[in-house]
Amino acid sequence: MAAAAVALAVGAVLRKLGDQPRSRFVALGVGYGVLALIFVIGGSIREQQTRRALADNSFTELPGWSIAAVAVYISALVALTVIAIL
């Protein structure tokens, strides 16, 4: 929910407050919106995997590549947001 709120804030509200080009904030808003979708869809998939694992009395580990990919994506969004605001 926080990523969706940031998407709206950056894409709609923040661009109206400054005199920076509108397109950079819209692009960042879309980026944060995609992050929100990643969290919602990924959480849904993870929940289904966990249910199956619990039913089988086993454990499903979250792949390291998925954690790394989300961390890199978030880091890029944060860096681009700081650059856009400056």
Contacts in CASP RR format, 6 or more apart in sequence:
PFRMAT RR
TARGET T0000
AUTHOR 0000-0000-0000
METHOD contacts of the structure
MODEL  1
MAAAAVALAVGAVLRKLGDQPRSRFVALGVGYGVLALIFVIGGSIREQQT
RRALADNSFTELPGWSIAAVAVYISALVALTVIAIL
1 36 0 8 1.000
3 32 0 8 1.000
3 33 0 8 1.000
3 35 0 8 1.000
3 36 0 8 1.000
3 39 0 8 1.000
4 32 0 8 1.000
4 33 0 8 1.000
4 36 0 8 1.000
6 29 0 8 1.000
6 32 0 8 1.000
7 29 0 8 1.000
7 30 0 8 1.000
7 31 0 8 1.000
7 32 0 8 1.000
7 33 0 8 1.000
7 35 0 8 1.000
7 36 0 8 1.000
8 29 0 8 1.000
10 25 0 8 1.000
10 28 0 8 1.000
10 29 0 8 1.000
10 32 0 8 1.000
10 81 0 8 1.000
11 25 0 8 1.000
11 26 0 8 1.000
11 28 0 8 1.000
11 29 0 8 1.000
11 30 0 8 1.000
11 32 0 8 1.000
14 25 0 8 1.000
14 85 0 8 1.000
15 22 0 8 1.000
15 25 0 8 1.000
15 26 0 8 1.000
20 84 0 8 1.000
20 85 0 8 1.000
24 84 0 8 1.000
25 84 0 8 1.000
28 77 0 8 1.000
28 80 0 8 1.000
28 81 0 8 1.000
28 84 0 8 1.000
31 77 0 8 1.000
32 77 0 8 1.000
35 73 0 8 1.000
35 74 0 8 1.000
35 77 0 8 1.000
38 70 0 8 1.000
38 73 0 8 1.000
46 62 0 8 1.000
49 60 0 8 1.000
50 60 0 8 1.000
52 60 0 8 1.000
53 59 0 8 1.000
53 60 0 8 1.000
END
